Every structure is written in C-alpha cells, then in structure tokens.
Amino acid sequence: MTISAYGAASVATARADATYGRLKADLNTAQVQLSSGKVADTVSGLGADGLTALTLTSRLSKLSAYGDTIANAQLRVELMSTGLGQLAKLSGSLATSLSNSYDTTAIGRSAAQVSAQDGLRQAIEVLNTELGGSYLFAGRGSNGPPVAPADLLLNGDATHAGLKDVVAQRQAADTGPDGLGRLAASSAGTTATLSETAANLPFGLKVAGATSSGSALSTAVSMTSPARASITVGSQPAAGDTVTVTLGLPDGTTETVSLRAGPASGAVGTPFAIGATEADTAANIATALGTALGGLVGTTLPAASAIKAAGDFFAGTAGSPTMRVAGPPYATATSLVAGTAADTVAWYSGTTTSSPRDTAAARIGDNQGVALGSEASEAGFRTYLASLGALAVSSFPAADPSSASRYGALASRVGTALTSAGGTDAMQAVVTDLSLSAATMDGASDRLKLTRNQLQDALSGIQDADPTETSMKLLDTQTRLQASYQTTAAIGKLSLVNYL
C-alpha cells in the first residue's frame, strides 16, 4: 500500500512539478526560436501581436500580386513597343525607297514592291504577337491570331476574294467598259460636254470643276448628279488658249486634264485643233477630252483605285463588313456590296471599339490601373496595311509603257500615306500611350518596393526572434532548470534520521 503525501508536502510537490513543466516548455521554446529564427510557428504563439502579423501578411501578399501584375504588364508593353518600333523603322525605309527611280523586272515587280510585301508579312507577325495565351493586338478577342495569314489576305482562296481580287475588281469598275473612267465626252453645236455616265455612281472619275483662258472659250459646271462640265466656243480661240477640267479620283485626291488650242508642240496640255467653225472646234475639244482621259485612266486612276479598294478592304471588321464591287461584270457595275464570310477574306477577327486602350487593363495598386490594350483595326495600322497591300498586289510589267507612270502615281500615294498623320504618326501615338503606361508602372513599382520593405520590416519585428536575446533566454532557462533539479535532489536526500 502506497501512502500519499498530504498537507504542505503535497502542495510543494505540485508546485515543483509545475515549475519543471514551465521551465522545460520555456527551454523548448527558446531552442526552437534559436534554430528557426522565429518567435513562434503559429499565429497564436505571437500573442497580442498575432492579429497585427496577420494583417501585415495579408497586405504583403496583395502587394506581391500587384508586383507580379506590373512585371507581366511591363513585358507586354515592351513586346508591343518593340514590334511597333520595327514597323515604324520599316515604314520610313520603304517611304525613302519609293522615291527612288522606277525599277522593275519581267514579272512586273519592283524592289519597293518586294519590300512592301515583306513589310506586310512583318506587320502581320507583329500584330499577331501572343503573350501567355493573349494576343496583344486583338483587343478583347483571344481565340486566335487576330490578323489573317499574309498569303490568304493577299490572294484569297478558291471561294474567298483576297485583297488582290478586291483591288482588281475596283480598278475595272473605276475604268469602265470604254476606258474613260465612267465619263463621256461629247459635243452638240458649239458646246463640248464632259459628263458622268450615271447618277450617284460610286465608281470612276468625278467632274469637280472647269476653267478656261482667253475670251473665246467659256466653261460651266453642273454638280447635280450626274455632274458635267460644259465648254462653249463663243468664237474661235487663239492658239495657246487652254481649258482645264478638275476631276475627283476614288481615293479622294484630284487631278486636272488640260487642253490647249493649236497644233501639237512641247507645250503642256493635250492639243485640240481649231476647226473651220466654232462647232468643229467644239467637236475637236470633245475628242481631245477623250484623249486626255485615256492618259489619266491609264496611269493615275489605277493607283487611286488600288488605294481606295485597299482602304475599303482593311476597313472591314466583324461589325462592318468589307465593301466591294457588286459583280461580275465589274466594268459596268453600279453599286457596292458588303462582302460576306462566304465570299470575302476577313482580314481581322479581333474586337473593334472606340477605346482600344481600354480593352486590356492592369490593376497595379488599390486605386490605380493602367490601360494596355490595342486593336489591329486601329486607323494607323489599317493605313499601314492598306498602303503596303495596295503596292504589293499591283503589277508593273516592264513591257507596258504605262508602268512607270502607274508606279509613280501609286508610289507617291503610298509614300504620303506612310508618312502622314494617319499612318506612321498614328502608330507612334499608340507607342506614346504605351510609354505613358510604362512610366506609370515604373513609378508604381518603385513605390511598391518601398512599401513592401517597410511592411516586411514591421512583420519581421513581430515574427523574427532576436538571436542574442534568445541565446541569453535559453542560457537563463537552462541555469534555472538545473538549479531546480539540484534543489529537488538535495531535498530528496533529507530524512527524519538526518534531522534527528
């Protein structure tokens, strides 16, 4: 039978056990702190500072997420800016090469045309840039590359018209069946007339004005559709008297045709003979108008048609289909028709909005975000693609005597478009927007790092154990525990015999 301690002895034993337990727990805690460098491995172990530590940890986690977002957004901007910089450089180089003398090969392609086609392919590659499953120039669209492959875009396929087809059809419609640009020159009595062949016709040359020199000839223009210009021979003109008719072209530019009374010579203008009568002279003016139109239709009009058709082709989007010539036949067409998914290549499959930058955004702070979106259907990109495309699909055979003039007319228009406010400048505006966003992110990143360092210092002050203090605490606890063991051992040796 065991006799349990009672009274003061039992209380002393209980207190000793409690002391040992507490000292052992303190010793274990100090050893863990010294090895891990942390005050505790649980929030509850931090005591009153636990809630503060939780708050700081949550905030640091959020700041870390902002940091990751900024890093990804900066990479996005870098890729977009680099690609657009390459296109701007290519644009400048091509604009310079277009001003060089006309050079072509037996297959009808100049060095500038080859550069244009290569440039178009490079532009498509840039506009199809992908990062982490997102296409950077697709707006909110991300199902695939937003711009069609170059070969399909230019040449189409068995059932879909590409840019080359659309341009050829437009050129046929603008030229007309008789090669006079959908105009007709005629005379009646002493008046020669140049008129549009149909009212509200969307194709061909447009009468825009007429003037004359000398007192023998007078001009009048009616802008009521179909517009017409009339040249009346009041009396026989003197040699050198002129008539000038201003004509509008499909791309919005204007050209003039000039006629000059008298025999052919080195003077400017298409000559018309002074007839035996005023009526004969009027008939000769009508004939000269037809001759002058033929020259314009064979050189400048095809260039303007190509620019217009290419612009219409690249204006087409999912919500606004490409407008193309209704036909065949195309030379006698009288209207435009919207291309469909069944008959026309869709060059772009991304979104088209009024605020392209807002189609992609990055949250870089609690109350701060940056706009990083872009759409290949933005005006600057469309002008760039249309200009290069118009040049790439055109042909200038060396055997054709009009090739040099046609090339010059088209090269001039392409060069102007590439260097205009709607071309390279518009693309540079996109780069500027992205640069502003990049600067905002740089500033946010700097502030983020400063805030994270401050919060991390505060959290470390709560979580991290001071090595020196912990070592001293461990030594103190060991000393106290050893002293308790020694005292207990000494007491354990006492007996009633020793006492007596």
Protein Blocks (a to p, Z undefined) as FASTA:
>chain_A
ZZddehjllmmmmmmmmmmmmmmmmmmmmmmmmmnopabfcfklnommlmmmmmmmmmmm
mmmmmmmmmmmmmmmmmmmmmmmmmmmmmmmmmmmmmmpccdddfkopafklmmmmmmmm
mmmmmmmpceehiafklojackbcfbdcfklmmnopmklccfklmmmmmmmmmnomnono
opacddehjbccdddfbehiagdjddfbdcdedjkbccdddfbdcdddddddfbacdehi
acddddddfkopacdddddeddddfbecjdddddfbfklmmmmmmmmmmmmmmmmmmmmm
mmmmmmmmmmmmmmpcfklccdddddddfklgcbdcdddfklpccfbfcdcdfblmlmpc
cdfbfkbccdfbdcfkbmklmmmmmmmmmmmmpccdfklmklmmmmmmmmmmmmmmmmmm
klmmmmmmmmmmmmmmmmmmmmmmmmmmmmmmmmmmmmmmmmpccfklmmmmmmmmmmmm
mmmmmmmmmmmmpcfklmZZ
